[in-house]
Amino acid sequence: MKKQFNRMKQLANQTVGRAEKTEVLSDDLLQIERRLETVRLISHNVHKKMISCLQGHVSTANSSFKLLD
């Protein structure tokens, strides 16, 4: 996941460099920024959940499993 985030970040940086030369890619840049924001939010939430699980806060995980039953 981190590898994919770094790739998208690099792609965005390259796109920004090209966008400074021409404004044709502004829509593409906005789309990439939206996707990066979504990926950032998802990775942040997953990170928080993994940390809580690894620290032994399984009560929230157990309640989630109870909801599935």
CHARMM-style PDB file with segment names, atoms N, HN, CA, C and O in Angstrom:
ATOM      1  N   MET     1       0.825  -1.183   0.000  1.00  0.00      PROA
ATOM      2  CA  MET     1       0.000   0.000   0.000  1.00  0.00      PROA
ATOM      3  C   MET     1       0.876   1.256   0.000  1.00  0.00      PROA
ATOM      4  O   MET     1       0.606   2.224  -0.711  1.00  0.00      PROA
ATOM      5  N   LYS     2       1.931   1.210   0.819  1.00  0.00      PROA
ATOM      6  HN  LYS     2       2.150   0.424   1.396  1.00  0.00      PROA
ATOM      7  CA  LYS     2       2.829   2.358   0.876  1.00  0.00      PROA
ATOM      8  C   LYS     2       3.542   2.543  -0.456  1.00  0.00      PROA
ATOM      9  O   LYS     2       3.784   3.668  -0.894  1.00  0.00      PROA
ATOM     10  N   LYS     3       3.874   1.428  -1.091  1.00  0.00      PROA
ATOM     11  HN  LYS     3       3.677   0.515  -0.735  1.00  0.00      PROA
ATOM     12  CA  LYS     3       4.545   1.478  -2.395  1.00  0.00      PROA
ATOM     13  C   LYS     3       3.642   2.140  -3.429  1.00  0.00      PROA
ATOM     14  O   LYS     3       4.096   2.965  -4.222  1.00  0.00      PROA
ATOM     15  N   GLN     4       2.362   1.776  -3.417  1.00  0.00      PROA
ATOM     16  HN  GLN     4       1.993   1.106  -2.772  1.00  0.00      PROA
ATOM     17  CA  GLN     4       1.414   2.370  -4.356  1.00  0.00      PROA
ATOM     18  C   GLN     4       1.226   3.858  -4.079  1.00  0.00      PROA
ATOM     19  O   GLN     4       1.119   4.661  -5.006  1.00  0.00      PROA
ATOM     20  N   PHE     5       1.188   4.221  -2.791  1.00  0.00      PROA
ATOM     21  HN  PHE     5       1.275   3.569  -2.038  1.00  0.00      PROA
ATOM     22  CA  PHE     5       1.047   5.628  -2.438  1.00  0.00      PROA
ATOM     23  C   PHE     5       2.242   6.419  -2.945  1.00  0.00      PROA
ATOM     24  O   PHE     5       2.082   7.516  -3.480  1.00  0.00      PROA
ATOM     25  N   ASN     6       3.446   5.863  -2.778  1.00  0.00      PROA
ATOM     26  HN  ASN     6       3.576   4.972  -2.343  1.00  0.00      PROA
ATOM     27  CA  ASN     6       4.649   6.550  -3.258  1.00  0.00      PROA
ATOM     28  C   ASN     6       4.638   6.691  -4.777  1.00  0.00      PROA
ATOM     29  O   ASN     6       5.080   7.710  -5.308  1.00  0.00      PROA
ATOM     30  N   ARG     7       4.140   5.682  -5.472  1.00  0.00      PROA
ATOM     31  HN  ARG     7       3.782   4.854  -5.041  1.00  0.00      PROA
ATOM     32  CA  ARG     7       4.049   5.761  -6.933  1.00  0.00      PROA
ATOM     33  C   ARG     7       3.084   6.860  -7.365  1.00  0.00      PROA
ATOM     34  O   ARG     7       3.377   7.635  -8.276  1.00  0.00      PROA
ATOM     35  N   MET     8       1.926   6.920  -6.698  1.00  0.00      PROA
ATOM     36  HN  MET     8       1.688   6.292  -5.958  1.00  0.00      PROA
ATOM     37  CA  MET     8       0.947   7.945  -7.034  1.00  0.00      PROA
ATOM     38  C   MET     8       1.493   9.341  -6.723  1.00  0.00      PROA
ATOM     39  O   MET     8       1.267  10.293  -7.470  1.00  0.00      PROA
ATOM     40  N   LYS     9       2.211   9.441  -5.610  1.00  0.00      PROA
ATOM     41  HN  LYS     9       2.395   8.669  -5.003  1.00  0.00      PROA
ATOM     42  CA  LYS     9       2.798  10.729  -5.234  1.00  0.00      PROA
ATOM     43  C   LYS     9       3.829  11.163  -6.273  1.00  0.00      PROA
ATOM     44  O   LYS     9       3.879  12.332  -6.656  1.00  0.00      PROA
ATOM     45  N   GLN    10       4.650  10.218  -6.727  1.00  0.00      PROA
ATOM     46  HN  GLN    10       4.610   9.268  -6.416  1.00  0.00      PROA
ATOM     47  CA  GLN    10       5.638  10.520  -7.748  1.00  0.00      PROA
ATOM     48  C   GLN    10       4.956  10.916  -9.054  1.00  0.00      PROA
ATOM     49  O   GLN    10       5.381  11.857  -9.724  1.00  0.00      PROA
ATOM     50  N   LEU    11       3.907  10.200  -9.409  1.00  0.00      PROA
ATOM     51  HN  LEU    11       3.561   9.436  -8.865  1.00  0.00      PROA
ATOM     52  CA  LEU    11       3.153  10.532 -10.620  1.00  0.00      PROA
ATOM     53  C   LEU    11       2.548  11.923 -10.509  1.00  0.00      PROA
ATOM     54  O   LEU    11       2.565  12.694 -11.468  1.00  0.00      PROA
ATOM     55  N   ALA    12       2.013  12.241  -9.335  1.00  0.00      PROA
ATOM     56  HN  ALA    12       1.999  11.615  -8.556  1.00  0.00      PROA
ATOM     57  CA  ALA    12       1.425  13.564  -9.137  1.00  0.00      PROA
ATOM     58  C   ALA    12       2.495  14.646  -9.242  1.00  0.00      PROA
ATOM     59  O   ALA    12       2.257  15.701  -9.830  1.00  0.00      PROA
ATOM     60  N   ASN    13       3.662  14.390  -8.678  1.00  0.00      PROA
ATOM     61  HN  ASN    13       3.856  13.533  -8.200  1.00  0.00      PROA
ATOM     62  CA  ASN    13       4.745  15.366  -8.758  1.00  0.00      PROA
ATOM     63  C   ASN    13       5.179  15.586 -10.211  1.00  0.00      PROA
ATOM     64  O   ASN    13       5.448  16.714 -10.624  1.00  0.00      PROA
ATOM     65  N   GLN    14       5.241  14.509 -10.969  1.00  0.00      PROA
ATOM     66  HN  GLN    14       5.023  13.593 -10.634  1.00  0.00      PROA
ATOM     67  CA  GLN    14       5.601  14.628 -12.372  1.00  0.00      PROA
ATOM     68  C   GLN    14       4.522  15.390 -13.135  1.00  0.00      PROA
ATOM     69  O   GLN    14       4.820  16.209 -14.004  1.00  0.00      PROA
ATOM     70  N   THR    15       3.274  15.108 -12.799  1.00  0.00      PROA
ATOM     71  HN  THR    15       3.032  14.443 -12.093  1.00  0.00      PROA
ATOM     72  CA  THR    15       2.163  15.780 -13.467  1.00  0.00      PROA
ATOM     73  C   THR    15       2.164  17.263 -13.131  1.00  0.00      PROA
ATOM     74  O   THR    15       1.881  18.097 -13.991  1.00  0.00      PROA
ATOM     75  N   VAL    16       2.479  17.592 -11.893  1.00  0.00      PROA
ATOM     76  HN  VAL    16       2.709  16.914 -11.194  1.00  0.00      PROA
ATOM     77  CA  VAL    16       2.540  18.995 -11.492  1.00  0.00      PROA
ATOM     78  C   VAL    16       3.637  19.702 -12.280  1.00  0.00      PROA
ATOM     79  O   VAL    16       3.451  20.833 -12.729  1.00  0.00      PROA
ATOM     80  N   GLY    17       4.768  19.045 -12.448  1.00  0.00      PROA
ATOM     81  HN  GLY    17       4.919  18.126 -12.083  1.00  0.00      PROA
ATOM     82  CA  GLY    17       5.857  19.636 -13.220  1.00  0.00      PROA
ATOM     83  C   GLY    17       5.452  19.908 -14.648  1.00  0.00      PROA
ATOM     84  O   GLY    17       5.800  20.940 -15.221  1.00  0.00      PROA
ATOM     85  N   ARG    18       4.711  18.969 -15.221  1.00  0.00      PROA
ATOM     86  HN  ARG    18       4.429  18.130 -14.755  1.00  0.00      PROA
ATOM     87  CA  ARG    18       4.235  19.169 -16.591  1.00  0.00      PROA
ATOM     88  C   ARG    18       3.121  20.197 -16.643  1.00  0.00      PROA
ATOM     89  O   ARG    18       3.014  20.956 -17.607  1.00  0.00      PROA
ATOM     90  N   ALA    19       2.291  20.224 -15.609  1.00  0.00      PROA
ATOM     91  HN  ALA    19       2.377  19.608 -14.826  1.00  0.00      PROA
ATOM     92  CA  ALA    19       1.162  21.152 -15.587  1.00  0.00      PROA
ATOM     93  C   ALA    19       1.637  22.597 -15.490  1.00  0.00      PROA
ATOM     94  O   ALA    19       0.962  23.510 -15.965  1.00  0.00      PROA
ATOM     95  N   GLU    20       2.790  22.801 -14.879  1.00  0.00      PROA
ATOM     96  HN  GLU    20       3.338  22.059 -14.493  1.00  0.00      PROA
ATOM     97  CA  GLU    20       3.316  24.158 -14.812  1.00  0.00      PROA
ATOM     98  C   GLU    20       3.695  24.660 -16.199  1.00  0.00      PROA
ATOM     99  O   GLU    20       3.655  25.861 -16.466  1.00  0.00      PROA
ATOM    100  N   LYS    21       4.059  23.740 -17.072  1.00  0.00      PROA
ATOM    101  HN  LYS    21       4.091  22.764 -16.855  1.00  0.00      PROA
ATOM    102  CA  LYS    21       4.430  24.120 -18.436  1.00  0.00      PROA
ATOM    103  C   LYS    21       3.200  24.339 -19.300  1.00  0.00      PROA
ATOM    104  O   LYS    21       3.197  25.195 -20.185  1.00  0.00      PROA
ATOM    105  N   THR    22       2.158  23.565 -19.040  1.00  0.00      PROA
ATOM    106  HN  THR    22       2.161  22.870 -18.321  1.00  0.00      PROA
ATOM    107  CA  THR    22       0.941  23.690 -19.831  1.00  0.00      PROA
ATOM    108  C   THR    22      -0.264  23.458 -18.931  1.00  0.00      PROA
ATOM    109  O   THR    22      -0.195  22.658 -17.998  1.00  0.00      PROA
ATOM    110  N   GLU    23      -1.331  24.126 -19.190  1.00  0.00      PROA
ATOM    111  HN  GLU    23      -1.388  24.777 -19.947  1.00  0.00      PROA
ATOM    112  CA  GLU    23      -2.527  24.009 -18.364  1.00  0.00      PROA
ATOM    113  C   GLU    23      -3.500  22.959 -18.897  1.00  0.00      PROA
ATOM    114  O   GLU    23      -4.608  22.835 -18.377  1.00  0.00      PROA
ATOM    115  N   VAL    24      -3.115  22.213 -19.905  1.00  0.00      PROA
ATOM    116  HN  VAL    24      -2.214  22.314 -20.327  1.00  0.00      PROA
ATOM    117  CA  VAL    24      -3.998  21.211 -20.490  1.00  0.00      PROA
ATOM    118  C   VAL    24      -4.280  20.091 -19.493  1.00  0.00      PROA
ATOM    119  O   VAL    24      -5.353  19.490 -19.535  1.00  0.00      PROA
ATOM    120  N   LEU    25      -3.339  19.801 -18.601  1.00  0.00      PROA
ATOM    121  HN  LEU    25      -2.467  20.290 -18.568  1.00  0.00      PROA
ATOM    122  CA  LEU    25      -3.466  18.682 -17.684  1.00  0.00      PROA
ATOM    123  C   LEU    25      -4.139  19.049 -16.363  1.00  0.00      PROA
ATOM    124  O   LEU    25      -4.122  18.241 -15.435  1.00  0.00      PROA
ATOM    125  N   SER    26      -4.717  20.216 -16.248  1.00  0.00      PROA
ATOM    126  HN  SER    26      -4.731  20.873 -17.002  1.00  0.00      PROA
ATOM    127  CA  SER    26      -5.294  20.618 -14.969  1.00  0.00      PROA
ATOM    128  C   SER    26      -6.416  19.681 -14.527  1.00  0.00      PROA
ATOM    129  O   SER    26      -6.510  19.383 -13.337  1.00  0.00      PROA
ATOM    130  N   ASP    27      -7.262  19.208 -15.423  1.00  0.00      PROA
ATOM    131  HN  ASP    27      -7.186  19.450 -16.390  1.00  0.00      PROA
ATOM    132  CA  ASP    27      -8.319  18.267 -15.063  1.00  0.00      PROA
ATOM    133  C   ASP    27      -7.733  16.948 -14.597  1.00  0.00      PROA
ATOM    134  O   ASP    27      -8.214  16.357 -13.630  1.00  0.00      PROA
ATOM    135  N   ASP    28      -6.689  16.482 -15.285  1.00  0.00      PROA
ATOM    136  HN  ASP    28      -6.298  16.962 -16.070  1.00  0.00      PROA
ATOM    137  CA  ASP    28      -6.028  15.252 -14.871  1.00  0.00      PROA
ATOM    138  C   ASP    28      -5.419  15.406 -13.487  1.00  0.00      PROA
ATOM    139  O   ASP    28      -5.491  14.490 -12.668  1.00  0.00      PROA
ATOM    140  N   LEU    29      -4.827  16.547 -13.226  1.00  0.00      PROA
ATOM    141  HN  LEU    29      -4.769  17.291 -13.891  1.00  0.00      PROA
ATOM    142  CA  LEU    29      -4.218  16.801 -11.925  1.00  0.00      PROA
ATOM    143  C   LEU    29      -5.272  16.806 -10.824  1.00  0.00      PROA
ATOM    144  O   LEU    29      -5.040  16.253  -9.749  1.00  0.00      PROA
ATOM    145  N   LEU    30      -6.408  17.411 -11.069  1.00  0.00      PROA
ATOM    146  HN  LEU    30      -6.596  17.860 -11.942  1.00  0.00      PROA
ATOM    147  CA  LEU    30      -7.488  17.419 -10.083  1.00  0.00      PROA
ATOM    148  C   LEU    30      -7.988  16.011  -9.794  1.00  0.00      PROA
ATOM    149  O   LEU    30      -8.275  15.668  -8.647  1.00  0.00      PROA
ATOM    150  N   GLN    31      -8.089  15.208 -10.830  1.00  0.00      PROA
ATOM    151  HN  GLN    31      -7.856  15.486 -11.762  1.00  0.00      PROA
ATOM    152  CA  GLN    31      -8.540  13.827 -10.658  1.00  0.00      PROA
ATOM    153  C   GLN    31      -7.529  13.040  -9.831  1.00  0.00      PROA
ATOM    154  O   GLN    31      -7.916  12.274  -8.949  1.00  0.00      PROA
ATOM    155  N   ILE    32      -6.250  13.220 -10.104  1.00  0.00      PROA
ATOM    156  HN  ILE    32      -5.935  13.842 -10.821  1.00  0.00      PROA
ATOM    157  CA  ILE    32      -5.204  12.530  -9.349  1.00  0.00      PROA
ATOM    158  C   ILE    32      -5.212  13.000  -7.898  1.00  0.00      PROA
ATOM    159  O   ILE    32      -5.056  12.186  -6.988  1.00  0.00      PROA
ATOM    160  N   GLU    33      -5.390  14.287  -7.671  1.00  0.00      PROA
ATOM    161  HN  GLU    33      -5.517  14.948  -8.410  1.00  0.00      PROA
ATOM    162  CA  GLU    33      -5.437  14.805  -6.308  1.00  0.00      PROA
ATOM    163  C   GLU    33      -6.610  14.211  -5.536  1.00  0.00      PROA
ATOM    164  O   GLU    33      -6.470  13.883  -4.358  1.00  0.00      PROA
ATOM    165  N   ARG    34      -7.759  14.067  -6.180  1.00  0.00      PROA
ATOM    166  HN  ARG    34      -7.873  14.333  -7.137  1.00  0.00      PROA
ATOM    167  CA  ARG    34      -8.917  13.456  -5.522  1.00  0.00      PROA
ATOM    168  C   ARG    34      -8.629  12.005  -5.171  1.00  0.00      PROA
ATOM    169  O   ARG    34      -8.963  11.545  -4.079  1.00  0.00      PROA
ATOM    170  N   ARG    35      -8.013  11.292  -6.093  1.00  0.00      PROA
ATOM    171  HN  ARG    35      -7.742  11.665  -6.980  1.00  0.00      PROA
ATOM    172  CA  ARG    35      -7.683   9.891  -5.829  1.00  0.00      PROA
ATOM    173  C   ARG    35      -6.669   9.776  -4.693  1.00  0.00      PROA
ATOM    174  O   ARG    35      -6.798   8.905  -3.833  1.00  0.00      PROA
ATOM    175  N   LEU    36      -5.666  10.645  -4.687  1.00  0.00      PROA
ATOM    176  HN  LEU    36      -5.562  11.352  -5.386  1.00  0.00      PROA
ATOM    177  CA  LEU    36      -4.672  10.616  -3.621  1.00  0.00      PROA
ATOM    178  C   LEU    36      -5.296  10.927  -2.268  1.00  0.00      PROA
ATOM    179  O   LEU    36      -4.933  10.319  -1.261  1.00  0.00      PROA
ATOM    180  N   GLU    37      -6.216  11.853  -2.241  1.00  0.00      PROA
ATOM    181  HN  GLU    37      -6.510  12.346  -3.060  1.00  0.00      PROA
ATOM    182  CA  GLU    37      -6.885  12.185  -0.982  1.00  0.00      PROA
ATOM    183  C   GLU    37      -7.677  10.985  -0.477  1.00  0.00      PROA
ATOM    184  O   GLU    37      -7.672  10.700   0.721  1.00  0.00      PROA
ATOM    185  N   THR    38      -8.354  10.284  -1.374  1.00  0.00      PROA
ATOM    186  HN  THR    38      -8.358  10.516  -2.347  1.00  0.00      PROA
ATOM    187  CA  THR    38      -9.096   9.084  -0.994  1.00  0.00      PROA
ATOM    188  C   THR    38      -8.158   8.013  -0.459  1.00  0.00      PROA
ATOM    189  O   THR    38      -8.433   7.404   0.575  1.00  0.00      PROA
ATOM    190  N   VAL    39      -7.057   7.782  -1.154  1.00  0.00      PROA
ATOM    191  HN  VAL    39      -6.834   8.277  -1.994  1.00  0.00      PROA
ATOM    192  CA  VAL    39      -6.079   6.787  -0.717  1.00  0.00      PROA
ATOM    193  C   VAL    39      -5.482   7.182   0.632  1.00  0.00      PROA
ATOM    194  O   VAL    39      -5.265   6.328   1.492  1.00  0.00      PROA
ATOM    195  N   ARG    40      -5.217   8.484   0.818  1.00  0.00      PROA
ATOM    196  HN  ARG    40      -5.393   9.178   0.120  1.00  0.00      PROA
ATOM    197  CA  ARG    40      -4.652   8.949   2.078  1.00  0.00      PROA
ATOM    198  C   ARG    40      -5.626   8.700   3.229  1.00  0.00      PROA
ATOM    199  O   ARG    40      -5.218   8.233   4.293  1.00  0.00      PROA
ATOM    200  N   LEU    41      -6.896   9.004   3.029  1.00  0.00      PROA
ATOM    201  HN  LEU    41      -7.228   9.383   2.166  1.00  0.00      PROA
ATOM    202  CA  LEU    41      -7.892   8.785   4.077  1.00  0.00      PROA
ATOM    203  C   LEU    41      -8.046   7.300   4.406  1.00  0.00      PROA
ATOM    204  O   LEU    41      -8.117   6.920   5.575  1.00  0.00      PROA
ATOM    205  N   ILE    42      -8.096   6.473   3.378  1.00  0.00      PROA
ATOM    206  HN  ILE    42      -8.039   6.782   2.428  1.00  0.00      PROA
ATOM    207  CA  ILE    42      -8.240   5.034   3.593  1.00  0.00      PROA
ATOM    208  C   ILE    42      -7.038   4.476   4.329  1.00  0.00      PROA
ATOM    209  O   ILE    42      -7.191   3.710   5.280  1.00  0.00      PROA
ATOM    210  N   SER    43      -5.839   4.853   3.896  1.00  0.00      PROA
ATOM    211  HN  SER    43      -5.715   5.475   3.123  1.00  0.00      PROA
ATOM    212  CA  SER    43      -4.634   4.338   4.554  1.00  0.00      PROA
ATOM    213  C   SER    43      -4.548   4.836   5.994  1.00  0.00      PROA
ATOM    214  O   SER    43      -4.091   4.104   6.872  1.00  0.00      PROA
ATOM    215  N   HSD    44      -4.978   6.065   6.249  1.00  0.00      PROA
ATOM    216  HN  HSD    44      -5.349   6.660   5.536  1.00  0.00      PROA
ATOM    217  CA  HSD    44      -4.971   6.595   7.610  1.00  0.00      PROA
ATOM    218  C   HSD    44      -5.916   5.794   8.507  1.00  0.00      PROA
ATOM    219  O   HSD    44      -5.553   5.432   9.627  1.00  0.00      PROA
ATOM    220  N   ASN    45      -7.124   5.518   8.017  1.00  0.00      PROA
ATOM    221  HN  ASN    45      -7.419   5.812   7.108  1.00  0.00      PROA
ATOM    222  CA  ASN    45      -8.098   4.751   8.795  1.00  0.00      PROA
ATOM    223  C   ASN    45      -7.627   3.322   9.037  1.00  0.00      PROA
ATOM    224  O   ASN    45      -7.781   2.800  10.142  1.00  0.00      PROA
ATOM    225  N   VAL    46      -7.061   2.690   8.029  1.00  0.00      PROA
ATOM    226  HN  VAL    46      -6.935   3.114   7.132  1.00  0.00      PROA
ATOM    227  CA  VAL    46      -6.546   1.330   8.180  1.00  0.00      PROA
ATOM    228  C   VAL    46      -5.404   1.321   9.186  1.00  0.00      PROA
ATOM    229  O   VAL    46      -5.317   0.422  10.023  1.00  0.00      PROA
ATOM    230  N   HSD    47      -4.537   2.310   9.108  1.00  0.00      PROA
ATOM    231  HN  HSD    47      -4.607   3.040   8.429  1.00  0.00      PROA
ATOM    232  CA  HSD    47      -3.423   2.405  10.044  1.00  0.00      PROA
ATOM    233  C   HSD    47      -3.925   2.528  11.484  1.00  0.00      PROA
ATOM    234  O   HSD    47      -3.416   1.849  12.375  1.00  0.00      PROA
ATOM    235  N   LYS    48      -4.912   3.382  11.715  1.00  0.00      PROA
ATOM    236  HN  LYS    48      -5.326   3.934  10.991  1.00  0.00      PROA
ATOM    237  CA  LYS    48      -5.471   3.548  13.058  1.00  0.00      PROA
ATOM    238  C   LYS    48      -6.069   2.237  13.561  1.00  0.00      PROA
ATOM    239  O   LYS    48      -5.863   1.863  14.716  1.00  0.00      PROA
ATOM    240  N   LYS    49      -6.807   1.540  12.703  1.00  0.00      PROA
ATOM    241  HN  LYS    49      -6.974   1.843  11.765  1.00  0.00      PROA
ATOM    242  CA  LYS    49      -7.429   0.279  13.112  1.00  0.00      PROA
ATOM    243  C   LYS    49      -6.384  -0.785  13.396  1.00  0.00      PROA
ATOM    244  O   LYS    49      -6.521  -1.547  14.353  1.00  0.00      PROA
ATOM    245  N   MET    50      -5.345  -0.845  12.579  1.00  0.00      PROA
ATOM    246  HN  MET    50      -5.234  -0.226  11.802  1.00  0.00      PROA
ATOM    247  CA  MET    50      -4.292  -1.845  12.800  1.00  0.00      PROA
ATOM    248  C   MET    50      -3.538  -1.564  14.092  1.00  0.00      PROA
ATOM    249  O   MET    50      -3.230  -2.489  14.844  1.00  0.00      PROA
ATOM    250  N   ILE    51      -3.240  -0.306  14.354  1.00  0.00      PROA
ATOM    251  HN  ILE    51      -3.489   0.446  13.743  1.00  0.00      PROA
ATOM    252  CA  ILE    51      -2.545   0.050  15.584  1.00  0.00      PROA
ATOM    253  C   ILE    51      -3.388  -0.328  16.795  1.00  0.00      PROA
ATOM    254  O   ILE    51      -2.870  -0.883  17.764  1.00  0.00      PROA
ATOM    255  N   SER    52      -4.680  -0.031  16.744  1.00  0.00      PROA
ATOM    256  HN  SER    52      -5.100   0.420  15.956  1.00  0.00      PROA
ATOM    257  CA  SER    52      -5.538  -0.373  17.886  1.00  0.00      PROA
ATOM    258  C   SER    52      -5.625  -1.883  18.076  1.00  0.00      PROA
ATOM    259  O   SER    52      -5.664  -2.362  19.210  1.00  0.00      PROA
ATOM    260  N   CYS    53      -5.655  -2.629  16.995  1.00  0.00      PROA
ATOM    261  HN  CYS    53      -5.623  -2.241  16.074  1.00  0.00      PROA
ATOM    262  CA  CYS    53      -5.689  -4.092  17.109  1.00  0.00      PROA
ATOM    263  C   CYS    53      -4.367  -4.625  17.659  1.00  0.00      PROA
ATOM    264  O   CYS    53      -4.359  -5.522  18.502  1.00  0.00      PROA
ATOM    265  N   LEU    54      -3.272  -4.085  17.190  1.00  0.00      PROA
ATOM    266  HN  LEU    54      -3.278  -3.357  16.504  1.00  0.00      PROA
ATOM    267  CA  LEU    54      -1.967  -4.559  17.635  1.00  0.00      PROA
ATOM    268  C   LEU    54      -1.674  -4.174  19.083  1.00  0.00      PROA
ATOM    269  O   LEU    54      -0.886  -4.844  19.751  1.00  0.00      PROA
ATOM    270  N   GLN    55      -2.290  -3.115  19.571  1.00  0.00      PROA
ATOM    271  HN  GLN    55      -2.930  -2.571  19.029  1.00  0.00      PROA
ATOM    272  CA  GLN    55      -2.071  -2.697  20.950  1.00  0.00      PROA
ATOM    273  C   GLN    55      -2.989  -3.433  21.918  1.00  0.00      PROA
ATOM    274  O   GLN    55      -2.907  -3.224  23.128  1.00  0.00      PROA
ATOM    275  N   GLY    56      -3.845  -4.275  21.406  1.00  0.00      PROA
ATOM    276  HN  GLY    56      -3.911  -4.444  20.423  1.00  0.00      PROA
ATOM    277  CA  GLY    56      -4.684  -5.089  22.266  1.00  0.00      PROA
ATOM    278  C   GLY    56      -6.061  -4.518  22.511  1.00  0.00      PROA
ATOM    279  O   GLY    56      -6.768  -5.009  23.391  1.00  0.00      PROA
ATOM    280  N   HSD    57      -6.467  -3.522  21.786  1.00  0.00      PROA
ATOM    281  HN  HSD    57      -5.893  -3.123  21.071  1.00  0.00      PROA
ATOM    282  CA  HSD    57      -7.809  -2.975  21.919  1.00  0.00      PROA
ATOM    283  C   HSD    57      -8.737  -3.778  21.024  1.00  0.00      PROA
ATOM    284  O   HSD    57      -9.204  -3.293  19.994  1.00  0.00      PROA
ATOM    285  N   VAL    58      -8.993  -4.999  21.428  1.00  0.00      PROA
ATOM    286  HN  VAL    58      -8.613  -5.393  22.265  1.00  0.00      PROA
ATOM    287  CA  VAL    58      -9.795  -5.886  20.588  1.00  0.00      PROA
ATOM    288  C   VAL    58     -11.285  -5.714  20.836  1.00  0.00      PROA
ATOM    289  O   VAL    58     -12.095  -6.343  20.156  1.00  0.00      PROA
ATOM    290  N   SER    59     -11.662  -4.884  21.787  1.00  0.00      PROA
ATOM    291  HN  SER    59     -11.003  -4.373  22.339  1.00  0.00      PROA
ATOM    292  CA  SER    59     -13.092  -4.725  22.065  1.00  0.00      PROA
ATOM    293  C   SER    59     -13.827  -4.164  20.856  1.00  0.00      PROA
ATOM    294  O   SER    59     -14.946  -4.584  20.563  1.00  0.00      PROA
ATOM    295  N   THR    60     -13.204  -3.212  20.142  1.00  0.00      PROA
ATOM    296  HN  THR    60     -12.294  -2.871  20.380  1.00  0.00      PROA
ATOM    297  CA  THR    60     -13.864  -2.672  18.956  1.00  0.00      PROA
ATOM    298  C   THR    60     -13.887  -3.706  17.853  1.00  0.00      PROA
ATOM    299  O   THR    60     -14.865  -3.798  17.111  1.00  0.00      PROA
ATOM    300  N   ALA    61     -12.824  -4.486  17.734  1.00  0.00      PROA
ATOM    301  HN  ALA    61     -12.030  -4.411  18.337  1.00  0.00      PROA
ATOM    302  CA  ALA    61     -12.801  -5.536  16.713  1.00  0.00      PROA
ATOM    303  C   ALA    61     -13.834  -6.610  17.041  1.00  0.00      PROA
ATOM    304  O   ALA    61     -14.522  -7.097  16.144  1.00  0.00      PROA
ATOM    305  N   ASN    62     -13.949  -6.983  18.311  1.00  0.00      PROA
ATOM    306  HN  ASN    62     -13.390  -6.587  19.039  1.00  0.00      PROA
ATOM    307  CA  ASN    62     -14.940  -7.990  18.701  1.00  0.00      PROA
ATOM    308  C   ASN    62     -16.347  -7.509  18.449  1.00  0.00      PROA
ATOM    309  O   ASN    62     -17.193  -8.284  18.001  1.00  0.00      PROA
ATOM    310  N   SER    63     -16.620  -6.240  18.729  1.00  0.00      PROA
ATOM    311  HN  SER    63     -15.933  -5.611  19.093  1.00  0.00      PROA
ATOM    312  CA  SER    63     -17.965  -5.733  18.482  1.00  0.00      PROA
ATOM    313  C   SER    63     -18.281  -5.733  16.996  1.00  0.00      PROA
ATOM    314  O   SER    63     -19.428  -5.943  16.601  1.00  0.00      PROA
ATOM    315  N   SER    64     -17.260  -5.496  16.166  1.00  0.00      PROA
ATOM    316  HN  SER    64     -16.329  -5.326  16.487  1.00  0.00      PROA
ATOM    317  CA  SER    64     -17.469  -5.539  14.726  1.00  0.00      PROA
ATOM    318  C   SER    64     -17.808  -6.959  14.278  1.00  0.00      PROA
ATOM    319  O   SER    64     -18.659  -7.161  13.411  1.00  0.00      PROA
ATOM    320  N   PHE    65     -17.131  -7.940  14.879  1.00  0.00      PROA
ATOM    321  HN  PHE    65     -16.440  -7.776  15.582  1.00  0.00      PROA
ATOM    322  CA  PHE    65     -17.420  -9.323  14.513  1.00  0.00      PROA
ATOM    323  C   PHE    65     -18.806  -9.734  15.003  1.00  0.00      PROA
ATOM    324  O   PHE    65     -19.492 -10.507  14.335  1.00  0.00      PROA
ATOM    325  N   LYS    66     -19.222  -9.227  16.158  1.00  0.00      PROA
ATOM    326  HN  LYS    66     -18.665  -8.599  16.701  1.00  0.00      PROA
ATOM    327  CA  LYS    66     -20.554  -9.555  16.655  1.00  0.00      PROA
ATOM    328  C   LYS    66     -21.635  -9.022  15.726  1.00  0.00      PROA
ATOM    329  O   LYS    66     -22.684  -9.643  15.553  1.00  0.00      PROA
ATOM    330  N   LEU    67     -21.365  -7.862  15.130  1.00  0.00      PROA
ATOM    331  HN  LEU    67     -20.513  -7.358  15.271  1.00  0.00      PROA
ATOM    332  CA  LEU    67     -22.338  -7.286  14.204  1.00  0.00      PROA
ATOM    333  C   LEU    67     -22.490  -8.148  12.963  1.00  0.00      PROA
ATOM    334  O   LEU    67     -23.559  -8.187  12.353  1.00  0.00      PROA
ATOM    335  N   LEU    68     -21.416  -8.841  12.590  1.00  0.00      PROA
ATOM    336  HN  LEU    68     -20.548  -8.809  13.085  1.00  0.00      PROA
ATOM    337  CA  LEU    68     -21.460  -9.666  11.387  1.00  0.00      PROA
ATOM    338  C   LEU    68     -22.229 -10.964  11.616  1.00  0.00      PROA
ATOM    339  O   LEU    68     -22.749 -11.543  10.663  1.00  0.00      PROA
ATOM    340  N   ASP    69     -22.311 -11.436  12.873  1.00  0.00      PROA
ATOM    341  HN  ASP    69     -21.889 -10.966  13.648  1.00  0.00      PROA
ATOM    342  CA  ASP    69     -22.985 -12.725  13.165  1.00  0.00      PROA
ATOM    343  C   ASP    69     -24.457 -12.647  13.044  1.00  0.00      PROA
ATOM    344  OT1 ASP    69     -25.148 -13.643  13.258  1.00  0.00      PROA
TER     345      ASP     69
END
